[in-house]
Amino acid sequence: MNDFRAPRTPTPATVDLRPHTEALLHDPNPVYARLLEQGPVHRAIQPDGGEAWLVLGYPEAKEALAHPSLSSDPVNADRDWRARYLGDPDTTEFPHGRNMLNSDPPEHTRLRKPTTHAFTPRRIEELRSTVEEHTERLIRALPEAEPFDVIDDLAAPLTLSMICTVLGVPDIDHGRIREWADRVSFPKVPQDAITARQDLIPYFDELIGDKRLEPGTGLFDALLQTADAELLSHEELRATAFLLLLAGHETTISLLSNAVLCLLTHPEQLALLRRNPDLTNQAVHETLRFAPPAPSPFPRFASEDLTLGSTDIPGDGSHVKIMISSAQRDPREFPDPHVFDISRTPGYLVAFGHSIHGCPGRSLAYLEANVALPALLERFPDLALATTPDTLNWRVGPLLRALDHLPCQAHAAEVRPTNNRTDAA
């Protein structure tokens, strides 16, 4: 790997990450760890050619996530970012519309309120029996005599069933919903995501219309009622449904599959969990720290001059990319950060955001992982990878990094795991 040679100054030299594209796909953690050693904030050319400020340190990331000068609204983005990711330098809106993720206060406060009121702890807990039923059905169908895919056969159908339950999507449409979500989350080119968003617009229009004609008692029905009371427009409600689909599906697939991978490649941690099932929630928490599904949140744009750490960032609409995957491995906050340790004293994570942009659906993701992970391990006491970790393929999208497949089997031939200090994800 080439020396980045990024000096510690208020105006650091631009780091070119394009020569490290393969390394960032296979295992980005060593790349970002080396950069973090040289400073917590860097100007960088991304693998796709776009430029961004990388925020790598934990205190800097936490500050950036709450900083009022860092906007989530694309209207404050520079023209290059809008051209690359919205398809038009003069466009300031996503095709699906405006939701709490791509807005700032006070608009953000109004758009977030219906979801916060709908995703109450009581309503999430009411979904537990449904999660357990879907999990039991899927795990019972997993074969003992041949390999199966934890993603295609468990994580994806479970999370898809749950988010479609939340939204009231008919079973017959699950396949289409997953295909659309996949194109948005992992586009081959930015236009793929733009087209998929446009395809989802008429679907959600019809779904919301049907819900209004025949109201129910589900979580999305509660959201509709609160949205009407808060005077959300149809377009804003549709954009909220769009956000729930992506945030409640792809990220939870990765959370569950990453947890399985981390445990299977750290056998002493798997053994510890089997001896102490009460550590399940800590295992999920440590997975979120060690291998978060979303290495960075929705982009921020510098609307005013600001300073993070000792680095000055001009308020010119520059893309600021907050790397929570790096922040959660900052040795200033987490001792032995590159060690996967489910007995670690839980710290405050930014994997689900921070401050006003904290994810209101995090409790549903925790619920699904805390039900499915122990159920899988109980069903297969000798669960193992059906391949070696170095053969696994990763996909990287604008916000997510995820396994393509995770082949496992009940009684696998011995597969040599990585040691405790090797990054499994």
C-alpha distance (Angstrom), angle and dihedral (degrees) to the residues before:
residue distance angle dihedral
M1 . . .
N2 3.77 . .
D3 3.78 121.0 .
F4 3.82 108.0 -99.6
R5 3.82 91.2 -152.5
A6 3.78 94.3 -162.5
P7 3.82 107.9 165.2
R8 3.78 123.2 -142.3
T9 3.78 100.4 -112.0
P10 3.80 135.0 124.0
T11 3.84 86.9 -104.7
P12 3.83 105.5 39.0
A13 3.77 122.6 -166.9
T14 3.79 116.2 -96.0
V15 3.81 112.8 -95.4
D16 3.81 116.2 -142.1
L17 3.80 109.4 -143.4
R18 3.80 95.7 177.3
P19 3.83 93.8 94.1
H20 3.82 87.1 55.8
T21 3.80 97.3 52.1
E22 3.83 94.7 117.0
A23 3.80 92.8 45.2
L24 3.80 90.8 50.5
L25 3.80 90.2 51.7
H26 3.80 96.5 46.1
D27 3.82 98.5 38.7
P28 3.81 118.9 -16.3
N29 3.80 95.6 -179.9
P30 3.83 98.4 86.1
V31 3.81 90.4 48.3
Y32 3.78 93.6 52.5
A33 3.82 93.1 39.4
R34 3.79 90.1 57.4
L35 3.79 91.4 48.8
L36 3.81 91.1 47.2
E37 3.80 89.7 55.8
Q38 3.80 87.4 60.5
G39 3.79 95.9 46.1
P40 3.82 142.0 -40.3
V41 3.84 97.2 -111.7
H42 3.82 128.6 44.5
R43 3.77 138.4 169.9
A44 3.81 106.7 -126.5
I45 3.78 144.2 -180.0
Q46 3.80 106.3 -132.2
P47 3.82 123.5 -136.1
D48 3.83 88.8 -102.9
G49 3.83 90.7 55.1
G50 3.79 97.1 -106.0
E51 3.81 119.5 126.1
A52 3.79 125.4 -127.2
W53 3.77 143.2 159.7
L54 3.81 108.3 -109.9
V55 3.80 115.9 -146.2
L56 3.82 105.7 -161.4
G57 3.81 107.2 161.2
Y58 3.81 124.7 86.1
P59 3.82 100.9 -126.7
E60 3.80 90.7 41.7
A61 3.82 91.8 49.2
K62 3.79 92.5 48.2
E63 3.80 90.1 49.4
A64 3.81 92.0 46.5
L65 3.80 92.7 51.3
A66 3.80 89.6 58.5
H67 3.80 100.2 33.0
P68 3.83 113.4 123.6
S69 3.83 91.5 -148.8
L70 3.80 91.3 61.7
S71 3.78 107.5 80.1
S72 3.81 127.7 -159.4
D73 3.79 91.7 -161.1
P74 3.84 114.4 102.9
V75 3.79 88.5 -144.9
N76 3.82 84.9 78.1
A77 3.82 94.5 48.7
D78 3.77 121.0 105.8
R79 3.78 118.6 -106.1
D80 3.80 94.3 -106.2
W81 3.82 92.3 59.6
R82 3.80 92.2 46.8
A83 3.80 91.2 49.0
R84 3.81 92.2 50.6
Y85 3.79 100.7 42.6
L86 3.81 105.8 22.5
G87 3.78 96.1 36.5
D88 3.81 96.0 -123.1
P89 3.83 129.1 62.0
D90 3.81 89.8 -144.2
T91 3.81 95.1 51.4
T92 3.80 116.5 98.9
E93 3.81 99.1 177.4
F94 3.79 136.3 66.6
P95 3.82 114.0 -120.5
H96 3.81 91.3 -113.1
G97 3.82 92.7 54.0
R98 3.78 137.5 -121.6
N99 3.79 125.3 -34.2
M100 3.80 136.7 160.2
L101 3.82 91.8 -81.1
N102 3.80 95.8 61.1
S103 3.79 100.3 37.3
D104 3.81 140.2 75.9
P105 3.81 132.4 -138.7
P106 2.92 134.3 -44.6
E107 3.81 89.4 25.5
H108 3.80 90.6 41.9
T109 3.81 91.2 55.5
R110 3.80 92.2 54.5
L111 3.82 93.9 45.5
R112 3.80 94.0 47.1
K113 3.80 97.3 48.5
P114 3.84 98.4 78.6
T115 3.80 92.6 51.5
T116 3.80 92.7 46.6
H117 3.81 90.2 50.8
A118 3.81 92.3 47.4
F119 3.83 97.4 45.2
T120 3.78 95.7 60.9
P121 3.83 120.0 155.4
R122 3.80 89.3 -112.0
R123 3.80 93.7 53.6
I124 3.80 92.2 46.5
E125 3.80 91.6 49.3
E126 3.80 89.0 51.3
L127 3.81 87.1 63.4
R128 3.82 93.1 59.1
S129 3.80 95.3 92.7
T130 3.82 90.3 49.8
V131 3.82 91.0 50.6
E132 3.81 89.8 49.0
E133 3.81 92.7 49.1
H134 3.81 93.6 49.8
T135 3.81 91.3 44.7
E136 3.79 93.8 50.0
R137 3.81 92.1 48.7
L138 3.81 93.6 49.1
I139 3.80 96.3 44.1
R140 3.80 92.4 47.0
A141 3.81 87.9 57.8
L142 3.82 94.6 53.6
P143 3.82 111.4 108.0
E144 3.79 123.6 -120.3
A145 3.79 97.2 -160.7
E146 3.80 100.6 51.1
P147 3.81 139.4 32.2
F148 3.78 121.6 -81.8
D149 3.78 133.9 -169.8
V150 3.81 115.0 -113.1
I151 3.80 89.0 -157.0
D152 3.82 103.3 44.6
D153 3.80 95.6 33.1
L154 3.81 101.7 38.9
A155 3.81 121.8 0.4
A156 3.82 99.0 45.1
P157 3.82 98.9 43.4
L158 3.81 91.5 42.8
T159 3.79 96.2 51.3
L160 3.80 92.2 39.1
S161 3.80 91.1 52.0
M162 3.79 91.0 49.8
I163 3.79 98.0 47.5
C164 3.81 90.0 44.4
T165 3.81 87.7 50.8
V166 3.80 88.7 52.2
L167 3.81 92.6 48.4
G168 3.80 96.0 38.3
V169 3.82 93.7 -119.8
P170 3.84 112.6 166.3
D171 3.81 117.0 -114.0
I172 3.79 91.2 -117.5
D173 3.82 90.5 64.3
H174 3.81 98.1 51.2
G175 3.80 93.3 97.8
R176 3.79 93.1 53.0
I177 3.79 92.0 46.0
R178 3.79 92.3 53.2
E179 3.82 92.0 48.0
W180 3.79 91.9 51.6
A181 3.81 93.1 45.6
D182 3.80 90.3 49.6
R183 3.80 92.9 52.4
V184 3.79 91.9 49.8
S185 3.82 94.7 46.0
F186 3.80 98.5 41.4
P187 3.80 109.4 24.1
K188 3.79 117.8 175.2
V189 3.81 86.4 -143.1
P190 3.82 127.6 6.7
Q191 3.82 91.2 -104.5
D192 3.83 89.5 65.3
A193 3.80 90.4 64.5
I194 3.80 92.2 45.2
T195 3.82 91.6 52.2
A196 3.80 93.1 46.7
R197 3.81 90.8 51.7
Q198 3.80 89.1 51.8
D199 3.83 90.1 49.8
L200 3.80 90.8 52.9
I201 3.81 94.3 53.6
P202 3.84 98.3 77.8
Y203 3.81 91.0 40.8
F204 3.79 93.6 55.8
D205 3.81 90.8 41.7
E206 3.80 89.1 58.7
L207 3.81 93.2 42.5
I208 3.81 92.8 53.1
G209 3.79 90.7 45.5
D210 3.81 91.3 52.9
K211 3.80 91.0 48.3
R212 3.77 91.1 53.2
L213 3.81 91.6 51.0
E214 3.80 93.7 47.1
P215 3.82 109.6 24.5
G216 3.77 118.0 -162.8
T217 3.79 137.4 -172.3
G218 3.80 99.2 -107.7
L219 3.76 129.9 116.5
F220 3.80 95.0 -94.1
D221 3.80 89.6 49.6
A222 3.80 88.2 55.5
L223 3.78 89.0 49.8
L224 3.82 90.5 51.1
Q225 3.78 91.3 52.9
T226 3.79 93.3 49.7
A227 3.80 91.3 43.5
D228 3.80 90.5 54.9
A229 3.79 90.7 49.3
E230 3.81 90.2 50.3
L231 3.82 91.1 47.3
L232 3.81 96.9 -119.7
S233 3.77 111.3 174.8
H234 3.79 120.5 -121.2
E235 3.81 89.6 -106.3
E236 3.82 91.9 52.2
L237 3.79 91.5 48.7
R238 3.80 90.8 49.3
A239 3.81 90.5 50.5
T240 3.80 89.6 51.1
A241 3.80 90.8 52.9
F242 3.79 88.8 49.0
L243 3.81 90.7 52.8
L244 3.80 92.7 48.7
L245 3.80 90.4 52.4
L246 3.79 94.6 54.1
A247 3.79 98.0 36.0
G248 3.79 93.1 45.7
H249 3.79 98.2 44.6
E250 3.79 119.5 32.4
T251 3.81 96.0 35.4
T252 3.81 93.6 50.9
I253 3.81 91.5 48.3
S254 3.79 88.0 57.1
L255 3.79 94.1 43.6
L256 3.80 92.5 55.8
S257 3.82 96.7 40.7
N258 3.82 92.0 45.0
A259 3.81 90.0 51.5
V260 3.81 90.9 53.0
L261 3.80 91.9 46.9
C262 3.81 93.7 47.8
L263 3.80 92.1 50.5
L264 3.80 95.4 45.2
T265 3.79 91.8 49.8
H266 3.81 92.3 46.4
P267 3.81 101.8 50.2
E268 3.80 95.5 176.4
Q269 3.82 88.6 58.5
L270 3.80 91.0 47.6
A271 3.81 89.7 50.9
L272 3.80 90.0 49.3
L273 3.81 90.9 51.7
R274 3.80 92.2 48.3
R275 3.82 89.6 52.6
N276 3.80 91.5 45.2
P277 3.83 111.7 32.5
D278 3.80 88.4 173.8
L279 3.81 86.0 75.9
T280 3.83 91.4 69.3
N281 3.79 94.4 103.1
Q282 3.81 90.6 47.6
A283 3.81 89.5 50.0
V284 3.82 89.2 54.1
H285 3.80 90.1 46.1
E286 3.80 92.3 49.9
T287 3.81 90.4 48.8
L288 3.80 88.8 54.9
R289 3.80 88.7 52.9
F290 3.80 98.6 41.3
A291 3.81 100.2 36.2
P292 3.82 110.8 11.6
P293 3.82 115.2 -170.7
A294 3.80 91.0 -132.1
P295 3.83 109.5 43.9
S296 3.80 88.9 -169.8
P297 3.83 132.8 18.2
F298 3.78 128.1 -128.2
P299 3.83 109.3 -48.6
R300 3.76 121.2 -89.1
F301 3.79 124.0 -146.7
A302 3.81 124.4 -149.5
S303 3.79 103.6 -121.7
E304 3.82 93.0 169.2
D305 3.80 135.1 20.8
L306 3.79 112.3 -83.4
T307 3.80 141.9 165.1
L308 3.80 124.3 -131.9
G309 3.78 114.0 -172.6
S310 3.78 101.8 -33.8
T311 3.80 95.1 -34.8
D312 3.79 122.7 106.2
I313 3.80 115.5 -143.7
P314 3.82 117.3 -166.2
G315 3.78 119.2 -130.5
D316 3.79 94.2 -122.2
G317 3.79 99.2 120.9
S318 3.80 93.5 -91.2
H319 3.78 117.5 167.0
V320 3.83 110.6 -106.4
K321 3.79 111.8 -161.2
I322 3.80 112.7 -161.4
M323 3.80 106.8 -155.3
I324 3.78 103.5 -153.3
S325 3.82 90.5 173.2
S326 3.81 88.3 62.9
A327 3.81 94.4 39.0
Q328 3.78 91.2 55.7
R329 3.80 89.3 55.3
D330 3.78 94.3 50.4
P331 3.83 106.7 130.2
R332 3.78 89.2 -148.7
E333 3.82 87.7 70.1
F334 3.82 106.2 21.5
P335 3.84 120.7 43.2
D336 3.82 112.8 -135.1
P337 3.81 88.7 4.3
H338 3.81 96.1 -176.8
V339 3.82 92.2 58.0
F340 3.81 118.3 94.7
D341 3.79 103.2 -137.8
I342 3.81 121.1 164.4
S343 3.80 91.1 -170.7
R344 3.80 90.9 59.5
T345 3.80 114.6 125.4
P346 3.81 101.4 -99.6
G347 3.78 112.4 -110.9
Y348 3.78 130.7 -167.2
L349 3.79 108.3 -77.4
V350 3.79 129.4 -159.4
A351 3.81 93.7 -159.4
F352 3.82 89.8 110.8
G353 3.77 93.8 39.4
H354 3.77 130.5 -100.5
S355 3.79 140.1 -110.2
I356 3.81 115.9 -1.0
H357 3.82 92.5 -8.6
G358 3.81 95.8 56.5
C359 3.80 109.1 136.0
P360 3.83 111.1 -102.0
G361 3.83 90.2 -159.3
R362 3.80 96.9 57.1
S363 3.80 92.2 106.3
L364 3.83 90.9 59.1
A365 3.82 90.8 52.2
Y366 3.80 90.8 49.4
L367 3.80 90.2 48.1
E368 3.80 94.0 52.7
A369 3.81 93.6 46.1
N370 3.81 93.2 45.2
V371 3.80 90.9 52.5
A372 3.82 100.6 40.1
L373 3.82 100.7 41.3
P374 3.83 98.3 57.8
A375 3.81 90.7 39.6
L376 3.80 90.9 56.1
L377 3.80 93.3 46.5
E378 3.81 91.8 48.0
R379 3.80 92.1 49.5
F380 3.82 91.7 51.0
P381 3.83 112.4 33.4
D382 3.81 90.0 177.9
L383 3.80 97.9 41.2
A384 3.80 113.1 161.7
L385 3.76 141.0 162.6
A386 3.77 115.2 -85.4
T387 3.79 90.0 -146.6
T388 3.78 138.7 24.6
P389 3.82 119.8 -82.6
D390 3.80 93.0 -118.3
T391 3.82 91.0 63.1
L392 3.81 94.5 57.2
N393 3.79 116.4 110.1
W394 3.79 123.9 -136.5
R395 3.79 128.9 -156.9
V396 3.78 123.2 -153.5
G397 3.78 124.7 -157.6
P398 3.80 134.4 173.3
L399 3.81 90.8 -77.8
L400 3.80 107.7 3.7
R401 3.78 139.6 66.0
A402 3.78 113.4 -167.3
L403 3.76 144.5 161.5
D404 3.76 115.7 -101.5
H405 3.82 92.3 -147.3
L406 3.80 136.4 -8.5
P407 3.83 109.3 -155.1
C408 3.80 113.6 -162.1
Q409 3.79 137.0 162.6
A410 3.75 138.0 -161.2
H411 3.79 98.9 -120.6
A412 3.77 106.6 16.8
A413 3.74 127.0 178.2
E414 3.78 109.5 -102.3
V415 3.79 111.3 -69.7
R416 3.78 115.1 -167.8
P417 3.82 107.9 -122.7
T418 3.74 126.1 -148.0
N419 3.79 115.4 -102.6
N420 3.77 122.4 -103.5
R421 3.81 94.4 -89.8
T422 3.79 96.9 51.6
D423 3.78 117.8 98.7
A424 3.76 109.3 -116.2
A425 3.75 93.7 -176.9
